Amino acid sequence: MMTKVLALGALALAYAMAIADAQQCGQQGNGMLCRDNLCCSQHGWCGLGSAYCGTGCQSGPCCVNARCGRQAGNAVCPNNLCCSNAGYCGLGSLYCGTGCQSGPCRVDMRCGRQNGGRLCGNNLCCSQSGICGLGPEYCGAGCQSGACCNGTGVAMALPELFNQSTMAVGASDDEIIKLPA
């Protein structure tokens, strides 16, 4: 009986914390971005999974690529994402590596079972091949951890995981960023 009471109490506490942590973002939240690379849904709420990162996703590790660069009239990616050689927005070596057209172009970050179980920082996805990034190539089929589109990844929830030296993209653990208009 005591176990059931404790379990019910823990469930109620988790629900209360989820409600307290909910934040508005995007157009509905005056341009605010979600912390820790969470997605901003079409309805302006922060979270992970297809309801937040799928159709209508406004920012974060959206599961649908935006077009950019010379393939899209020299459009620039939002939220400091890289524009790949092929003209798609995202983070990671496929976007920020060789041929990167704009954004924070840089080298690979390694993760996953191929790299001792290392996690990517800030909910970046760890691809099937063990590289940190955002976008369908990282967060889609075979995604090992982070903001995976299929919901099977291990999302990091402890502050010490966000302070890893693997990558620091986006807001700190206790703030959100407002982009200039």
N, C-alpha and C positions, 0 to 999 in steps of 0.2 A: 504494500500500500504506500509506504514511504517513497519507494522508487517511482511510482506513478505520480505522486504529488511533486517530486523533484523534477521529473521529466516535463510535466505540465507547466511548472514554474519556469523552467529553462526555455520552453517553447514560447511562453508569453513574453519573456524578456527579449528573446531574439526578434519576435514580431515588433515589439515596442522600439527596439533599436533600429530595425529596418525602416520604420515609419519616421523616426527621428532623423535618420541619415538621408532621407529622400531629399533631393534638391532639384530645383527647376533649372533648365539650361536652354540653350539655343534661342530661337525667336521668342519663345514663351518666357524665358528667363533673362531678357535684356542682353542677349549675346554671351551669357556665361557658359564656360566650358565645364564639363564634369572633371572631378579630380581623379587621379590615378588611372587615366586613360580609359575611363568607362565610356560607353556610348551614350549619346544624347538622342533619345527616341524622337519620332515625328511629333509626339505629343509634348515634348519638352521635359522628359524625366530621365535621370541618369540610371544606368544599369548595364547588365550584360545579358546576352542571349538574343535570339531572333526578334523578340518584341522591341528591343532597344537598338540592336545593331543591324537589323534588316532593312526592309523597305522604308524609306523616309528618314533614315538615320541622318542627323544633322552634324554630328562631329564624334570624334573618338575612333575606335577601331571598327568602323562600319564594314559590313561584309559585302558591300557593293563599292566598286572602285569609281572614283570621279575621274574624268578625263582632264588632261592638262598639256602644257607645252606646245610645240609646233603642230601637234596633231589636233589641238583644240584651240586654235587662234591665239597661241601663246598664253593661255589661261594659267594662273598660278594656283597651286594646291592650297586649300585652307589649312589652318591650324599647324603651320610649319611642317607639313608633310613634304616628302620628296616627290619630284616628278620623274618617273622612270624614262629610260630611253624610248620605250614604247608609248609613252604618253598617259600613264596611269599614276594616281596618287597613292602613296603608302609610305611605310617605314621599313627599313631592312635592306639587305644587299641587293635585292631585285629592283628596288626603287632608288636607293641612295648610293649604289655602287657604280660600276662602269656605265657611262652614258647618262648618268643623272643630269637632268636639265635644270632643275632648280630645287631649292630647299636645303636642308641640312645634310648634304651629301657626305658620306663617311663609309667606314669599313664594317665588316660583319661583326655581330655579337653571337657567340656560340652558347648553346643551351641543350637541355634534354638528356635523354639516356645516353646519347653518344658523347656527352661531355659531363659525366659524373652526376647527372640529375640536376644540373644547374638550371635555375629559373631565370627568366627575363625580368627586368625591373618594370614597374608601373603598368602591370597587366599586359605588356606586349606579349604577343603570341610566340610560342616556340614551334617552328615548323616541323614537319615530318623529318626533314634533313638536319634539324638541330641548329637553326639560325633564328635569332630574335627579329621580329618585325611586325608590321600591321598590314592588313589587306588579305584578300582571299588566298593568296599563295602561302601565307603564314598561318592564318586563322581558320582556313578551310580544312579539307580532307587531310587527315593525319596529324592535325595540330596536337601537340603534346601538353601544353599548358598555356595559361594566360586567358585572354578574352576570345577563346575559340568560338567560331560561328556555330558549330554543331553542339555546343554546350558540354562537351566531354572533357575539356581542359580543366586544369586545377587553377582556379583563380586565387591569387594571393590575397590574404586578408590581414596579415600581421605586419605592423609598421616596420619591423626589422627587415622584412623581405624587400620592402620598397627602398631601403637604404643600401642595397647591394651596389657594387661598383659596375654592374653589367651595363646599365644605361640609365640616364636620367632625362626623360622627356616629359614635358608637361608640368603640372602643378605638384607641389609637395603634398605630403599626406594630409595636411589640415587646411588646405586652401584650394580655391578654384581661381582660374584666371579669367579676366574680362579682356577681350580683345578690343583694341581701339576701333571706333566706328569709321 
